[in-house]
């Protein structure tokens, strides 16, 4: 039989096999129905915490210069939104300052890894034109302001810690987050540890029932409201107060020292809590021990499924995360975040290395 006749008879099978193979390869790049972009571009979508957004945007920009075939989009929607979207599998990675609760993890269709990226400080910031130097704030005073019990800027308890400050006889307007927020969780986690009344009435939550105040969406929204309204007080991640030239209060820590929110003070808080960090890396470092520790400090996390749905996207995510906790850490300090301690980097490496596709490691 002529070879051309054999090929003609077999060619439909060959073509069909080729099409199946092509579809399989295309499927490796799909997650949520989206494959590689034009020219073999890999697209990753993330969403979540506003706390690390300035850093993540820098990471995406710098990583994109090294990997022009990568397109990473990160939406700063709040930790609550990030957790919901990773649970719904509508993003390739989530982000949260609040570790997912056991209940959150049980409601997730797959094992989730918490990968710490950097540390930051939640600062108490304010807009009082007559105050020209950073305020000293004790833990009980902060709690009572946000409980609505301290109502005036010239309250005797504020004056006691700030004898030289020009405190006006003006009403205090509290500003808090309106969305589900890891920053809120960190702040209320701290208040729950230092104030029994706060713990009983409000507790630690991403979306607490605030006793008083007005809400702003995201760290950006709270910052904007404080900047625009005199006599306001609120809480934001340190980078937002620095970028917007808003003051940050010194907060009295457990050792009785008024400590400014600095990279060194956040690092000290992490160091004091390192021995208590569990295997899954979900940890609270608020109200940490040590004279130099800033008491409203926290890790922030990227949330990723241990078993990925796409080999191509999973590999791209693993490579990006590995770069982030190594080369990406150099951008932390200039943006007012504290780099990960060496021991936590090692433990984060192990988490990233455990990410798989089809049970096979992607790194």
SVG drawing of the C-alpha trace seen along z (x, -y; Angstrom):
<svg xmlns="http://www.w3.org/2000/svg" viewBox="-22 -75 40 77">
<polyline fill="none" stroke="black" stroke-width="0.4" points="0.0,0.0 1.4,-3.4 2.7,-5.4 0.5,-8.3 -2.6,-6.1 -1.5,-5.1 -1.0,-8.7 -4.4,-9.7 -6.1,-6.9 -4.2,-7.8 -4.1,-11.6 -7.6,-12.0 -6.2,-10.1 -3.0,-12.1 -4.8,-15.4 -7.2,-14.4 -4.3,-13.4 -2.6,-16.7 -5.8,-18.7 -6.2,-16.7 -2.5,-17.4 -3.0,-21.1 -6.0,-21.3 -4.2,-19.6 -1.3,-22.0 -3.7,-25.0 -5.5,-23.7 -2.2,-23.8 -2.4,-27.6 -6.0,-27.9 -7.4,-28.9 -11.0,-30.0 -11.3,-29.6 -8.5,-32.0 -5.4,-30.8 -2.2,-32.5 -2.5,-35.9 -1.2,-37.1 2.3,-36.0 2.4,-33.4 1.9,-35.9 0.9,-34.5 -1.7,-36.4 -2.0,-36.2 -4.8,-37.9 -4.6,-38.7 -6.8,-40.7 -6.9,-41.5 -5.2,-43.6 -4.7,-47.3 -2.0,-47.2 0.8,-45.9 -0.6,-47.4 2.2,-49.9 4.8,-47.2 2.9,-44.7 2.6,-47.3 6.3,-47.9 7.0,-44.1 4.7,-43.7 6.5,-46.6 10.0,-45.4 9.2,-41.7 7.6,-42.7 10.8,-44.3 12.6,-41.0 9.8,-38.9 8.0,-40.8 5.9,-37.7 4.2,-38.0 1.2,-40.1 0.2,-40.4 -2.7,-42.5 -3.4,-43.1 -6.6,-44.7 -6.5,-46.4 -9.9,-45.5 -9.3,-44.7 -8.4,-41.4 -12.0,-40.3 -12.4,-40.6 -9.2,-38.8 -10.2,-35.8 -13.6,-35.6 -12.1,-35.7 -9.5,-33.0 -12.2,-30.9 -14.4,-31.4 -11.3,-30.7 -11.9,-33.9 -8.3,-34.9 -4.9,-33.1 -3.8,-34.4 -5.4,-36.3 -3.8,-38.6 -4.6,-39.3 -3.1,-40.8 -5.5,-38.7 -4.7,-35.0 -7.6,-33.0 -9.6,-31.6 -10.1,-27.8 -13.7,-28.4 -12.5,-30.2 -10.1,-27.4 -12.9,-24.8 -15.0,-26.7 -12.3,-26.7 -12.3,-24.0 -8.7,-23.0 -5.7,-23.5 -4.6,-27.1 -1.0,-28.2 -0.2,-31.4 3.0,-32.9 4.3,-35.9 5.7,-38.6 6.7,-41.5 5.9,-43.1 4.3,-46.4 2.9,-48.7 -0.7,-49.9 -0.4,-53.4 -2.8,-55.7 -2.9,-58.9 -4.8,-62.1 -5.4,-65.6 -5.2,-68.2 -3.7,-71.4 -2.6,-72.8 -0.6,-69.6 2.9,-70.0 4.7,-67.0 3.7,-63.3 1.3,-62.4 2.0,-59.8 -0.9,-57.4 -1.4,-54.8 -3.2,-51.6 -6.2,-52.3 -6.5,-55.8 -6.6,-54.5 -9.3,-51.9 -11.4,-54.5 -11.2,-56.9 -12.5,-54.2 -15.1,-53.1 -16.4,-56.7 -15.6,-57.2 -12.9,-59.9 -14.7,-62.5 -12.5,-65.7 -9.0,-66.3 -8.2,-68.1 -9.3,-65.2 -7.2,-65.0 -5.9,-61.6 -4.6,-62.8 -3.1,-65.9 -1.4,-63.7 0.7,-61.9 1.2,-65.0 1.8,-67.9 3.5,-70.2 1.0,-69.6 -1.6,-72.2 -4.7,-70.0 -7.8,-71.9 -11.2,-71.7 -12.6,-70.1 -14.7,-67.0 -12.8,-63.9 -14.0,-62.4 -13.1,-58.7 -12.5,-57.3 -12.4,-53.5 -12.6,-51.0 -15.9,-50.4 -14.8,-47.2 -13.7,-43.8 -10.1,-44.6 -6.9,-42.9 -5.8,-46.3 -8.9,-46.4 -8.2,-42.9 -4.7,-43.8 -5.9,-47.0 -8.8,-45.3 -6.6,-42.3 -4.3,-44.7 -7.2,-46.5 -8.6,-43.2 -5.3,-42.3 -4.9,-45.6 -8.5,-46.4 -10.8,-43.9 -13.8,-46.2 -12.9,-46.3 -12.5,-42.5 -15.9,-42.1 -17.8,-44.6 -16.2,-44.5 -13.4,-41.9 -11.0,-41.2 -12.5,-41.1 -12.0,-42.1 -15.4,-43.8 -16.1,-44.8 -19.2,-46.6 -17.7,-49.9 -19.1,-51.8 -18.5,-55.2 -17.1,-56.9 -17.3,-57.1 -16.1,-54.6 -13.7,-54.8 -13.0,-52.2 -9.5,-50.8 -6.4,-52.3 -6.7,-54.8 -10.2,-55.9 -9.4,-56.2 -6.3,-58.3 -8.3,-60.5 -11.0,-61.2 -8.5,-62.1 -6.5,-64.3 -9.6,-66.2 -11.2,-66.6 -9.7,-68.4 -9.8,-66.8 -10.1,-63.3 -8.2,-60.2 -8.0,-56.8 -5.7,-53.9 -3.8,-53.0 -0.7,-51.1 2.5,-53.1 3.2,-53.7 -0.1,-55.5 0.6,-58.0 4.1,-58.6 3.1,-59.1 0.3,-61.5 2.4,-63.4 0.1,-62.5 1.6,-62.1 1.8,-58.8 1.4,-58.5 4.0,-56.9 2.2,-54.0 3.0,-52.8 4.0,-49.1 3.8,-46.4 7.2,-47.5 5.8,-50.9 7.8,-52.7 6.3,-55.1 7.5,-53.7 7.3,-55.2 6.3,-52.9 9.5,-52.2 11.1,-49.4 13.3,-48.6 10.4,-48.6 8.4,-46.3 11.3,-43.9 11.7,-43.9 8.1,-42.8 8.6,-40.0 11.7,-38.8 10.1,-38.6 7.2,-36.5 9.3,-34.2 9.4,-31.3 5.5,-31.3 5.1,-31.2 3.3,-28.0 4.1,-25.6 1.3,-27.2 2.8,-30.6 -0.6,-32.1 0.5,-34.3 -0.4,-37.5 2.5,-39.7 0.4,-42.6 1.4,-43.7 4.7,-41.9 7.1,-41.9 10.3,-43.9 11.2,-47.5 11.8,-48.3 8.8,-46.5 6.1,-48.6 2.8,-47.0 0.6,-47.2 2.8,-45.2 1.8,-42.4 2.8,-40.1 0.9,-40.3 0.3,-37.2 -0.3,-36.0 -2.8,-33.2 -2.4,-30.4 -3.8,-27.0 -1.3,-24.2 -2.6,-22.2 -2.8,-24.5 -5.3,-24.0 -2.9,-25.1 0.8,-24.0 1.7,-27.2 0.0,-29.6 1.1,-27.7 4.7,-27.8 4.5,-31.5 3.0,-32.1 5.7,-30.0 8.4,-31.9 6.9,-35.3 6.5,-34.4 10.1,-33.1 11.4,-36.3 9.3,-38.4 10.6,-36.9 14.2,-37.2 14.9,-39.9 11.7,-41.7 12.5,-42.3 15.0,-45.0 12.0,-47.3 10.4,-46.8 12.3,-49.4 12.1,-52.3 8.3,-51.8 8.2,-51.6 7.8,-47.9 10.1,-45.6 11.7,-42.7 11.0,-39.2 13.4,-37.8 15.8,-35.2 14.1,-32.3 10.7,-33.2 12.2,-33.4 13.3,-29.8 9.9,-28.7 8.2,-30.7 10.5,-29.0 9.3,-25.6 5.6,-26.7 6.3,-27.9 8.2,-24.7 5.2,-22.6 3.0,-24.1 2.1,-21.4 0.3,-20.7 -1.0,-17.1 0.8,-16.3 4.2,-17.3 6.2,-20.2 6.3,-23.3 9.7,-24.4"/>
</svg>
